[in-house]
């Protein structure tokens, strides 16, 4: 089971299940992370995450996370 999010997760990098850097955590609110997407994030990854448009930040729920290791947050394969 993945630990709960903590305030210290702010600044962590978020990675897809395939190891692609998705973005950086800008804020933690309960079971949700606010993530600023990496500028080079591919369109197919944005689509998989449901991140349509040009928002500055997007939310990720705890249920999408596979593991948290140090300052890296890794997402599940099928979210």
PyMOL Python script that loads the backbone (N, CA, C, O; Angstrom):
from pymol import cmd

cmd.read_pdbstr("""\
ATOM      1  N   UNK A   1       0.840  -1.182   0.000  1.00  0.00           N
ATOM      2  CA  UNK A   1       0.000   0.000   0.000  1.00  0.00           C
ATOM      3  C   UNK A   1       0.886   1.247   0.000  1.00  0.00           C
ATOM      4  O   UNK A   1       1.887   1.307   0.714  1.00  0.00           O
ATOM      5  N   UNK A   2       0.517   2.213  -0.786  1.00  0.00           N
ATOM      6  CA  UNK A   2       1.272   3.459  -0.902  1.00  0.00           C
ATOM      7  C   UNK A   2       0.941   4.362   0.292  1.00  0.00           C
ATOM      8  O   UNK A   2      -0.222   4.509   0.670  1.00  0.00           O
ATOM      9  N   UNK A   3       1.968   4.955   0.870  1.00  0.00           N
ATOM     10  CA  UNK A   3       1.750   5.850   2.007  1.00  0.00           C
ATOM     11  C   UNK A   3       0.918   7.055   1.578  1.00  0.00           C
ATOM     12  O   UNK A   3       0.830   7.375   0.392  1.00  0.00           O
ATOM     13  N   UNK A   4       0.316   7.710   2.549  1.00  0.00           N
ATOM     14  CA  UNK A   4      -0.445   8.930   2.276  1.00  0.00           C
ATOM     15  C   UNK A   4       0.494  10.037   1.821  1.00  0.00           C
ATOM     16  O   UNK A   4       1.682  10.032   2.140  1.00  0.00           O
ATOM     17  N   UNK A   5      -0.052  10.979   1.075  1.00  0.00           N
ATOM     18  CA  UNK A   5       0.727  12.140   0.670  1.00  0.00           C
ATOM     19  C   UNK A   5       1.056  12.979   1.898  1.00  0.00           C
ATOM     20  O   UNK A   5       0.303  13.018   2.871  1.00  0.00           O
ATOM     21  N   UNK A   6       2.196  13.646   1.823  1.00  0.00           N
ATOM     22  CA  UNK A   6       2.646  14.508   2.910  1.00  0.00           C
ATOM     23  C   UNK A   6       3.058  15.861   2.334  1.00  0.00           C
ATOM     24  O   UNK A   6       3.350  15.978   1.144  1.00  0.00           O
ATOM     25  N   UNK A   7       3.077  16.871   3.186  1.00  0.00           N
ATOM     26  CA  UNK A   7       3.493  18.210   2.743  1.00  0.00           C
ATOM     27  C   UNK A   7       4.884  18.163   2.118  1.00  0.00           C
ATOM     28  O   UNK A   7       5.178  18.931   1.202  1.00  0.00           O
ATOM     29  N   UNK A   8       5.733  17.274   2.603  1.00  0.00           N
ATOM     30  CA  UNK A   8       7.088  17.142   2.075  1.00  0.00           C
ATOM     31  C   UNK A   8       7.158  16.612   0.656  1.00  0.00           C
ATOM     32  O   UNK A   8       8.226  16.626   0.044  1.00  0.00           O
ATOM     33  N   UNK A   9       6.027  16.140   0.118  1.00  0.00           N
ATOM     34  CA  UNK A   9       6.009  15.666  -1.273  1.00  0.00           C
ATOM     35  C   UNK A   9       6.038  16.822  -2.266  1.00  0.00           C
ATOM     36  O   UNK A   9       6.285  16.621  -3.455  1.00  0.00           O
ATOM     37  N   UNK A  10       5.786  18.031  -1.774  1.00  0.00           N
ATOM     38  CA  UNK A  10       5.859  19.209  -2.646  1.00  0.00           C
ATOM     39  C   UNK A  10       7.279  19.295  -3.213  1.00  0.00           C
ATOM     40  O   UNK A  10       8.257  19.192  -2.473  1.00  0.00           O
ATOM     41  N   UNK A  11       7.381  19.482  -4.515  1.00  0.00           N
ATOM     42  CA  UNK A  11       8.673  19.537  -5.188  1.00  0.00           C
ATOM     43  C   UNK A  11       9.106  18.196  -5.768  1.00  0.00           C
ATOM     44  O   UNK A  11      10.082  18.137  -6.516  1.00  0.00           O
ATOM     45  N   UNK A  12       8.400  17.125  -5.436  1.00  0.00           N
ATOM     46  CA  UNK A  12       8.742  15.797  -5.968  1.00  0.00           C
ATOM     47  C   UNK A  12       8.432  15.735  -7.454  1.00  0.00           C
ATOM     48  O   UNK A  12       7.552  16.435  -7.955  1.00  0.00           O
ATOM     49  N   UNK A  13       9.172  14.884  -8.144  1.00  0.00           N
ATOM     50  CA  UNK A  13       8.927  14.667  -9.566  1.00  0.00           C
ATOM     51  C   UNK A  13       7.955  13.507  -9.730  1.00  0.00           C
ATOM     52  O   UNK A  13       8.002  12.534  -8.977  1.00  0.00           O
ATOM     53  N   UNK A  14       7.074  13.618 -10.720  1.00  0.00           N
ATOM     54  CA  UNK A  14       6.068  12.595 -10.989  1.00  0.00           C
ATOM     55  C   UNK A  14       6.440  11.894 -12.293  1.00  0.00           C
ATOM     56  O   UNK A  14       6.748  12.536 -13.297  1.00  0.00           O
ATOM     57  N   UNK A  15       6.404  10.553 -12.253  1.00  0.00           N
ATOM     58  CA  UNK A  15       6.786   9.732 -13.410  1.00  0.00           C
ATOM     59  C   UNK A  15       5.658   8.805 -13.809  1.00  0.00           C
ATOM     60  O   UNK A  15       4.907   8.320 -12.962  1.00  0.00           O
ATOM     61  N   UNK A  16       5.545   8.560 -15.107  1.00  0.00           N
ATOM     62  CA  UNK A  16       4.583   7.581 -15.604  1.00  0.00           C
ATOM     63  C   UNK A  16       5.098   6.190 -15.251  1.00  0.00           C
ATOM     64  O   UNK A  16       6.236   6.038 -14.806  1.00  0.00           O
ATOM     65  N   UNK A  17       4.257   5.174 -15.451  1.00  0.00           N
ATOM     66  CA  UNK A  17       4.674   3.794 -15.204  1.00  0.00           C
ATOM     67  C   UNK A  17       5.811   3.382 -16.134  1.00  0.00           C
ATOM     68  O   UNK A  17       6.559   2.453 -15.832  1.00  0.00           O
ATOM     69  N   UNK A  18       5.939   4.073 -17.264  1.00  0.00           N
ATOM     70  CA  UNK A  18       7.002   3.775 -18.227  1.00  0.00           C
ATOM     71  C   UNK A  18       8.285   4.556 -17.956  1.00  0.00           C
ATOM     72  O   UNK A  18       9.259   4.432 -18.698  1.00  0.00           O
ATOM     73  N   UNK A  19       8.285   5.368 -16.884  1.00  0.00           N
ATOM     74  CA  UNK A  19       9.489   6.108 -16.513  1.00  0.00           C
ATOM     75  C   UNK A  19       9.622   7.483 -17.131  1.00  0.00           C
ATOM     76  O   UNK A  19      10.667   8.119 -16.992  1.00  0.00           O
ATOM     77  N   UNK A  20       8.579   7.964 -17.817  1.00  0.00           N
ATOM     78  CA  UNK A  20       8.620   9.304 -18.400  1.00  0.00           C
ATOM     79  C   UNK A  20       8.323  10.339 -17.331  1.00  0.00           C
ATOM     80  O   UNK A  20       7.378  10.180 -16.558  1.00  0.00           O
ATOM     81  N   UNK A  21       9.122  11.398 -17.279  1.00  0.00           N
ATOM     82  CA  UNK A  21       8.885  12.472 -16.319  1.00  0.00           C
ATOM     83  C   UNK A  21       7.666  13.248 -16.764  1.00  0.00           C
ATOM     84  O   UNK A  21       7.616  13.757 -17.884  1.00  0.00           O
ATOM     85  N   UNK A  22       6.671  13.339 -15.876  1.00  0.00           N
ATOM     86  CA  UNK A  22       5.406  13.984 -16.201  1.00  0.00           C
ATOM     87  C   UNK A  22       5.378  15.426 -15.724  1.00  0.00           C
ATOM     88  O   UNK A  22       4.903  16.313 -16.432  1.00  0.00           O
ATOM     89  N   UNK A  23       5.888  15.656 -14.525  1.00  0.00           N
ATOM     90  CA  UNK A  23       5.851  17.002 -13.975  1.00  0.00           C
ATOM     91  C   UNK A  23       6.339  17.035 -12.539  1.00  0.00           C
ATOM     92  O   UNK A  23       6.937  16.079 -12.044  1.00  0.00           O
ATOM     93  N   UNK A  24       6.070  18.161 -11.877  1.00  0.00           N
ATOM     94  CA  UNK A  24       6.539  18.398 -10.514  1.00  0.00           C
ATOM     95  C   UNK A  24       5.364  18.766  -9.622  1.00  0.00           C
ATOM     96  O   UNK A  24       4.488  19.538 -10.013  1.00  0.00           O
ATOM     97  N   UNK A  25       5.357  18.202  -8.415  1.00  0.00           N
ATOM     98  CA  UNK A  25       4.291  18.487  -7.450  1.00  0.00           C
ATOM     99  C   UNK A  25       4.442  19.919  -6.945  1.00  0.00           C
ATOM    100  O   UNK A  25       5.500  20.310  -6.452  1.00  0.00           O
ATOM    101  N   UNK A  26       3.363  20.693  -7.078  1.00  0.00           N
ATOM    102  CA  UNK A  26       3.377  22.082  -6.611  1.00  0.00           C
ATOM    103  C   UNK A  26       2.627  22.261  -5.301  1.00  0.00           C
ATOM    104  O   UNK A  26       2.846  23.230  -4.574  1.00  0.00           O
ATOM    105  N   UNK A  27       1.723  21.299  -5.001  1.00  0.00           N
ATOM    106  CA  UNK A  27       0.938  21.405  -3.773  1.00  0.00           C
ATOM    107  C   UNK A  27       0.353  20.042  -3.435  1.00  0.00           C
ATOM    108  O   UNK A  27       0.140  19.204  -4.311  1.00  0.00           O
ATOM    109  N   UNK A  28       0.097  19.839  -2.149  1.00  0.00           N
ATOM    110  CA  UNK A  28      -0.512  18.612  -1.664  1.00  0.00           C
ATOM    111  C   UNK A  28      -1.771  19.001  -0.896  1.00  0.00           C
ATOM    112  O   UNK A  28      -1.717  19.820   0.021  1.00  0.00           O
ATOM    113  N   UNK A  29      -2.904  18.409  -1.274  1.00  0.00           N
ATOM    114  CA  UNK A  29      -4.171  18.690  -0.596  1.00  0.00           C
ATOM    115  C   UNK A  29      -4.881  17.371  -0.342  1.00  0.00           C
ATOM    116  O   UNK A  29      -5.566  16.847  -1.220  1.00  0.00           O
ATOM    117  N   UNK A  30      -4.715  16.841   0.856  1.00  0.00           N
ATOM    118  CA  UNK A  30      -5.343  15.573   1.219  1.00  0.00           C
ATOM    119  C   UNK A  30      -4.846  14.433   0.359  1.00  0.00           C
ATOM    120  O   UNK A  30      -3.653  14.130   0.340  1.00  0.00           O
ATOM    121  N   UNK A  31      -5.780  13.793  -0.365  1.00  0.00           N
ATOM    122  CA  UNK A  31      -5.404  12.663  -1.216  1.00  0.00           C
ATOM    123  C   UNK A  31      -5.178  13.084  -2.669  1.00  0.00           C
ATOM    124  O   UNK A  31      -5.261  12.264  -3.583  1.00  0.00           O
ATOM    125  N   UNK A  32      -4.889  14.381  -2.870  1.00  0.00           N
ATOM    126  CA  UNK A  32      -4.639  14.896  -4.221  1.00  0.00           C
ATOM    127  C   UNK A  32      -3.336  15.678  -4.278  1.00  0.00           C
ATOM    128  O   UNK A  32      -2.962  16.396  -3.351  1.00  0.00           O
ATOM    129  N   UNK A  33      -2.671  15.508  -5.397  1.00  0.00           N
ATOM    130  CA  UNK A  33      -1.470  16.291  -5.690  1.00  0.00           C
ATOM    131  C   UNK A  33      -1.801  17.275  -6.789  1.00  0.00           C
ATOM    132  O   UNK A  33      -2.574  16.958  -7.693  1.00  0.00           O
ATOM    133  N   UNK A  34      -1.237  18.447  -6.725  1.00  0.00           N
ATOM    134  CA  UNK A  34      -1.314  19.402  -7.824  1.00  0.00           C
ATOM    135  C   UNK A  34       0.040  19.326  -8.522  1.00  0.00           C
ATOM    136  O   UNK A  34       1.090  19.478  -7.898  1.00  0.00           O
ATOM    137  N   UNK A  35      -0.010  19.087  -9.831  1.00  0.00           N
ATOM    138  CA  UNK A  35       1.207  18.829 -10.604  1.00  0.00           C
ATOM    139  C   UNK A  35       1.325  19.824 -11.745  1.00  0.00           C
ATOM    140  O   UNK A  35       0.388  20.028 -12.516  1.00  0.00           O
ATOM    141  N   UNK A  36       2.497  20.437 -11.835  1.00  0.00           N
ATOM    142  CA  UNK A  36       2.808  21.299 -12.982  1.00  0.00           C
ATOM    143  C   UNK A  36       3.441  20.400 -14.036  1.00  0.00           C
ATOM    144  O   UNK A  36       4.489  19.804 -13.785  1.00  0.00           O
ATOM    145  N   UNK A  37       2.822  20.291 -15.218  1.00  0.00           N
ATOM    146  CA  UNK A  37       3.353  19.393 -16.245  1.00  0.00           C
ATOM    147  C   UNK A  37       4.724  19.837 -16.756  1.00  0.00           C
ATOM    148  O   UNK A  37       5.026  21.027 -16.841  1.00  0.00           O
ATOM    149  N   UNK A  38       5.539  18.840 -17.091  1.00  0.00           N
ATOM    150  CA  UNK A  38       6.823  19.094 -17.733  1.00  0.00           C
ATOM    151  C   UNK A  38       6.551  19.730 -19.096  1.00  0.00           C
ATOM    152  O   UNK A  38       5.618  19.331 -19.791  1.00  0.00           O
ATOM    153  N   UNK A  39       7.354  20.707 -19.475  1.00  0.00           N
ATOM    154  CA  UNK A  39       7.119  21.426 -20.731  1.00  0.00           C
ATOM    155  C   UNK A  39       7.199  20.510 -21.952  1.00  0.00           C
ATOM    156  O   UNK A  39       6.565  20.796 -22.968  1.00  0.00           O
ATOM    157  N   UNK A  40       7.948  19.436 -21.879  1.00  0.00           N
ATOM    158  CA  UNK A  40       8.082  18.525 -23.014  1.00  0.00           C
ATOM    159  C   UNK A  40       7.168  17.321 -22.943  1.00  0.00           C
ATOM    160  O   UNK A  40       7.390  16.335 -23.647  1.00  0.00           O
ATOM    161  N   UNK A  41       6.137  17.382 -22.100  1.00  0.00           N
ATOM    162  CA  UNK A  41       5.245  16.241 -21.915  1.00  0.00           C
ATOM    163  C   UNK A  41       4.501  15.926 -23.215  1.00  0.00           C
ATOM    164  O   UNK A  41       3.828  16.785 -23.785  1.00  0.00           O
ATOM    165  N   UNK A  42       4.634  14.698 -23.664  1.00  0.00           N
ATOM    166  CA  UNK A  42       4.032  14.275 -24.929  1.00  0.00           C
ATOM    167  C   UNK A  42       2.514  14.275 -24.856  1.00  0.00           C
ATOM    168  O   UNK A  42       1.927  14.027 -23.802  1.00  0.00           O
ATOM    169  N   UNK A  43       1.892  14.555 -25.990  1.00  0.00           N
ATOM    170  CA  UNK A  43       0.440  14.619 -26.081  1.00  0.00           C
ATOM    171  C   UNK A  43      -0.249  13.323 -25.699  1.00  0.00           C
ATOM    172  O   UNK A  43      -1.321  13.352 -25.094  1.00  0.00           O
ATOM    173  N   UNK A  44       0.347  12.175 -26.040  1.00  0.00           N
ATOM    174  CA  UNK A  44      -0.298  10.901 -25.717  1.00  0.00           C
ATOM    175  C   UNK A  44      -0.309  10.654 -24.210  1.00  0.00           C
ATOM    176  O   UNK A  44      -1.230  10.020 -23.694  1.00  0.00           O
ATOM    177  N   UNK A  45       0.698  11.142 -23.507  1.00  0.00           N
ATOM    178  CA  UNK A  45       0.715  11.011 -22.049  1.00  0.00           C
ATOM    179  C   UNK A  45      -0.317  11.949 -21.435  1.00  0.00           C
ATOM    180  O   UNK A  45      -1.029  11.568 -20.506  1.00  0.00           O
ATOM    181  N   UNK A  46      -0.400  13.164 -21.946  1.00  0.00           N
ATOM    182  CA  UNK A  46      -1.436  14.104 -21.470  1.00  0.00           C
ATOM    183  C   UNK A  46      -2.825  13.492 -21.638  1.00  0.00           C
ATOM    184  O   UNK A  46      -3.661  13.583 -20.740  1.00  0.00           O
ATOM    185  N   UNK A  47      -3.064  12.878 -22.779  1.00  0.00           N
ATOM    186  CA  UNK A  47      -4.362  12.276 -23.055  1.00  0.00           C
ATOM    187  C   UNK A  47      -4.634  11.129 -22.087  1.00  0.00           C
ATOM    188  O   UNK A  47      -5.744  11.015 -21.568  1.00  0.00           O
ATOM    189  N   UNK A  48      -3.645  10.280 -21.835  1.00  0.00           N
ATOM    190  CA  UNK A  48      -3.797   9.161 -20.913  1.00  0.00           C
ATOM    191  C   UNK A  48      -4.189   9.661 -19.517  1.00  0.00           C
ATOM    192  O   UNK A  48      -4.981   9.022 -18.824  1.00  0.00           O
ATOM    193  N   UNK A  49      -3.633  10.801 -19.113  1.00  0.00           N
ATOM    194  CA  UNK A  49      -3.904  11.365 -17.799  1.00  0.00           C
ATOM    195  C   UNK A  49      -5.189  12.176 -17.756  1.00  0.00           C
ATOM    196  O   UNK A  49      -5.652  12.560 -16.681  1.00  0.00           O
ATOM    197  N   UNK A  50      -5.764  12.437 -18.924  1.00  0.00           N
ATOM    198  CA  UNK A  50      -6.952  13.277 -18.985  1.00  0.00           C
ATOM    199  C   UNK A  50      -6.623  14.747 -18.835  1.00  0.00           C
ATOM    200  O   UNK A  50      -7.478  15.542 -18.445  1.00  0.00           O
ATOM    201  N   UNK A  51      -5.396  15.111 -19.141  1.00  0.00           N
ATOM    202  CA  UNK A  51      -4.923  16.493 -19.011  1.00  0.00           C
ATOM    203  C   UNK A  51      -5.070  17.197 -20.351  1.00  0.00           C
ATOM    204  O   UNK A  51      -4.105  17.332 -21.103  1.00  0.00           O
ATOM    205  N   UNK A  52      -6.245  17.629 -20.630  1.00  0.00           N
ATOM    206  CA  UNK A  52      -6.516  18.335 -21.879  1.00  0.00           C
ATOM    207  C   UNK A  52      -6.378  19.838 -21.655  1.00  0.00           C
ATOM    208  O   UNK A  52      -6.612  20.323 -20.548  1.00  0.00           O
ATOM    209  N   UNK A  53      -6.009  20.559 -22.673  1.00  0.00           N
ATOM    210  CA  UNK A  53      -5.894  22.010 -22.579  1.00  0.00           C
ATOM    211  C   UNK A  53      -4.510  22.443 -22.132  1.00  0.00           C
ATOM    212  O   UNK A  53      -3.570  21.649 -22.102  1.00  0.00           O
ATOM    213  N   UNK A  54      -4.404  23.703 -21.791  1.00  0.00           N
ATOM    214  CA  UNK A  54      -3.121  24.293 -21.425  1.00  0.00           C
ATOM    215  C   UNK A  54      -3.121  24.779 -19.983  1.00  0.00           C
ATOM    216  O   UNK A  54      -2.653  25.882 -19.699  1.00  0.00           O
ATOM    217  N   UNK A  55      -3.638  23.970 -19.077  1.00  0.00           N
ATOM    218  CA  UNK A  55      -3.671  24.353 -17.672  1.00  0.00           C
ATOM    219  C   UNK A  55      -2.250  24.425 -17.122  1.00  0.00           C
ATOM    220  O   UNK A  55      -1.354  23.720 -17.586  1.00  0.00           O
ATOM    221  N   UNK A  56      -2.060  25.289 -16.127  1.00  0.00           N
ATOM    222  CA  UNK A  56      -0.755  25.394 -15.479  1.00  0.00           C
ATOM    223  C   UNK A  56      -0.519  24.262 -14.508  1.00  0.00           C
ATOM    224  O   UNK A  56       0.624  23.863 -14.281  1.00  0.00           O
ATOM    225  N   UNK A  57      -1.604  23.730 -13.921  1.00  0.00           N
ATOM    226  CA  UNK A  57      -1.513  22.627 -12.973  1.00  0.00           C
ATOM    227  C   UNK A  57      -2.675  21.668 -13.190  1.00  0.00           C
ATOM    228  O   UNK A  57      -3.748  22.054 -13.654  1.00  0.00           O
ATOM    229  N   UNK A  58      -2.433  20.410 -12.842  1.00  0.00           N
ATOM    230  CA  UNK A  58      -3.466  19.387 -12.908  1.00  0.00           C
ATOM    231  C   UNK A  58      -3.446  18.598 -11.607  1.00  0.00           C
ATOM    232  O   UNK A  58      -2.451  18.589 -10.882  1.00  0.00           O
ATOM    233  N   UNK A  59      -4.570  17.933 -11.325  1.00  0.00           N
ATOM    234  CA  UNK A  59      -4.659  17.121 -10.114  1.00  0.00           C
ATOM    235  C   UNK A  59      -4.406  15.658 -10.416  1.00  0.00           C
ATOM    236  O   UNK A  59      -4.779  15.139 -11.468  1.00  0.00           O
ATOM    237  N   UNK A  60      -3.752  15.003  -9.446  1.00  0.00           N
ATOM    238  CA  UNK A  60      -3.605  13.559  -9.464  1.00  0.00           C
ATOM    239  C   UNK A  60      -4.109  13.038  -8.135  1.00  0.00           C
ATOM    240  O   UNK A  60      -3.785  13.592  -7.085  1.00  0.00           O
ATOM    241  N   UNK A  61      -4.895  11.982  -8.171  1.00  0.00           N
ATOM    242  CA  UNK A  61      -5.421  11.378  -6.950  1.00  0.00           C
ATOM    243  C   UNK A  61      -4.477  10.279  -6.448  1.00  0.00           C
ATOM    244  O   UNK A  61      -3.722   9.683  -7.216  1.00  0.00           O
ATOM    245  N   UNK A  62      -4.543  10.037  -5.169  1.00  0.00           N
ATOM    246  CA  UNK A  62      -3.724   9.014  -4.529  1.00  0.00           C
ATOM    247  C   UNK A  62      -3.924   7.651  -5.186  1.00  0.00           C
ATOM    248  O   UNK A  62      -2.983   6.862  -5.272  1.00  0.00           O
ATOM    249  N   UNK A  63      -5.126   7.371  -5.645  1.00  0.00           N
ATOM    250  CA  UNK A  63      -5.438   6.082  -6.271  1.00  0.00           C
ATOM    251  C   UNK A  63      -4.669   5.851  -7.577  1.00  0.00           C
ATOM    252  O   UNK A  63      -4.625   4.723  -8.068  1.00  0.00           O
ATOM    253  N   UNK A  64      -4.065   6.895  -8.143  1.00  0.00           N
ATOM    254  CA  UNK A  64      -3.295   6.774  -9.387  1.00  0.00           C
ATOM    255  C   UNK A  64      -1.833   6.425  -9.145  1.00  0.00           C
ATOM    256  O   UNK A  64      -1.096   6.137 -10.087  1.00  0.00           O
ATOM    257  N   UNK A  65      -1.412   6.450  -7.880  1.00  0.00           N
ATOM    258  CA  UNK A  65       0.006   6.288  -7.545  1.00  0.00           C
ATOM    259  C   UNK A  65       0.338   4.831  -7.248  1.00  0.00           C
ATOM    260  O   UNK A  65      -0.366   4.162  -6.491  1.00  0.00           O
ATOM    261  N   UNK A  66       1.422   4.349  -7.857  1.00  0.00           N
ATOM    262  CA  UNK A  66       1.914   2.995  -7.636  1.00  0.00           C
ATOM    263  C   UNK A  66       2.903   2.953  -6.478  1.00  0.00           C
ATOM    264  O   UNK A  66       2.845   2.063  -5.630  1.00  0.00           O
ATOM    265  N   UNK A  67       3.820   3.937  -6.453  1.00  0.00           N
ATOM    266  CA  UNK A  67       4.801   3.971  -5.365  1.00  0.00           C
ATOM    267  C   UNK A  67       5.377   5.369  -5.201  1.00  0.00           C
ATOM    268  O   UNK A  67       5.380   6.182  -6.126  1.00  0.00           O
ATOM    269  N   UNK A  68       5.862   5.618  -3.998  1.00  0.00           N
ATOM    270  CA  UNK A  68       6.560   6.861  -3.682  1.00  0.00           C
ATOM    271  C   UNK A  68       7.917   6.451  -3.153  1.00  0.00           C
ATOM    272  O   UNK A  68       8.015   5.737  -2.155  1.00  0.00           O
ATOM    273  N   UNK A  69       8.964   6.904  -3.827  1.00  0.00           N
ATOM    274  CA  UNK A  69      10.330   6.539  -3.454  1.00  0.00           C
ATOM    275  C   UNK A  69      11.174   7.802  -3.390  1.00  0.00           C
ATOM    276  O   UNK A  69      11.506   8.389  -4.419  1.00  0.00           O
ATOM    277  N   UNK A  70      11.517   8.215  -2.184  1.00  0.00           N
ATOM    278  CA  UNK A  70      12.303   9.440  -2.024  1.00  0.00           C
ATOM    279  C   UNK A  70      11.504  10.617  -2.543  1.00  0.00           C
ATOM    280  O   UNK A  70      10.382  10.862  -2.102  1.00  0.00           O
ATOM    281  N   UNK A  71      12.092  11.351  -3.491  1.00  0.00           N
ATOM    282  CA  UNK A  71      11.394  12.512  -4.055  1.00  0.00           C
ATOM    283  C   UNK A  71      10.819  12.203  -5.440  1.00  0.00           C
ATOM    284  O   UNK A  71      10.695  13.090  -6.285  1.00  0.00           O
ATOM    285  N   UNK A  72      10.469  10.925  -5.657  1.00  0.00           N
ATOM    286  CA  UNK A  72       9.862  10.497  -6.917  1.00  0.00           C
ATOM    287  C   UNK A  72       8.519   9.826  -6.644  1.00  0.00           C
ATOM    288  O   UNK A  72       8.395   8.996  -5.744  1.00  0.00           O
ATOM    289  N   UNK A  73       7.531  10.196  -7.427  1.00  0.00           N
ATOM    290  CA  UNK A  73       6.204   9.605  -7.329  1.00  0.00           C
ATOM    291  C   UNK A  73       5.930   8.920  -8.668  1.00  0.00           C
ATOM    292  O   UNK A  73       5.962   9.553  -9.723  1.00  0.00           O
ATOM    293  N   UNK A  74       5.662   7.620  -8.605  1.00  0.00           N
ATOM    294  CA  UNK A  74       5.467   6.814  -9.813  1.00  0.00           C
ATOM    295  C   UNK A  74       4.001   6.395  -9.927  1.00  0.00           C
ATOM    296  O   UNK A  74       3.407   5.898  -8.970  1.00  0.00           O
ATOM    297  N   UNK A  75       3.434   6.605 -11.103  1.00  0.00           N
ATOM    298  CA  UNK A  75       2.024   6.312 -11.340  1.00  0.00           C
ATOM    299  C   UNK A  75       1.813   4.854 -11.742  1.00  0.00           C
ATOM    300  O   UNK A  75       2.732   4.178 -12.205  1.00  0.00           O
ATOM    301  N   UNK A  76       0.582   4.392 -11.554  1.00  0.00           N
ATOM    302  CA  UNK A  76       0.199   3.062 -11.977  1.00  0.00           C
ATOM    303  C   UNK A  76       0.158   2.990 -13.494  1.00  0.00           C
ATOM    304  O   UNK A  76       0.064   4.015 -14.170  1.00  0.00           O
ATOM    305  N   UNK A  77       0.225   1.808 -14.012  1.00  0.00           N
ATOM    306  CA  UNK A  77       0.208   1.584 -15.455  1.00  0.00           C
ATOM    307  C   UNK A  77      -1.132   2.005 -16.059  1.00  0.00           C
ATOM    308  O   UNK A  77      -1.163   2.722 -17.058  1.00  0.00           O
ATOM    309  N   UNK A  78      -2.217   1.571 -15.468  1.00  0.00           N
ATOM    310  CA  UNK A  78      -3.551   1.851 -16.025  1.00  0.00           C
ATOM    311  C   UNK A  78      -4.313   2.762 -15.092  1.00  0.00           C
ATOM    312  O   UNK A  78      -4.958   2.308 -14.146  1.00  0.00           O
ATOM    313  N   UNK A  79      -4.235   4.059 -15.366  1.00  0.00           N
ATOM    314  CA  UNK A  79      -4.968   5.003 -14.504  1.00  0.00           C
ATOM    315  C   UNK A  79      -6.113   5.612 -15.260  1.00  0.00           C
ATOM    316  O   UNK A  79      -6.850   6.430 -14.710  1.00  0.00           O
TER     317      UNK A  79
END
""", "prot")
cmd.dss("prot")
cmd.show_as("cartoon", "prot")
cmd.util.cbc("prot")
cmd.orient("prot")
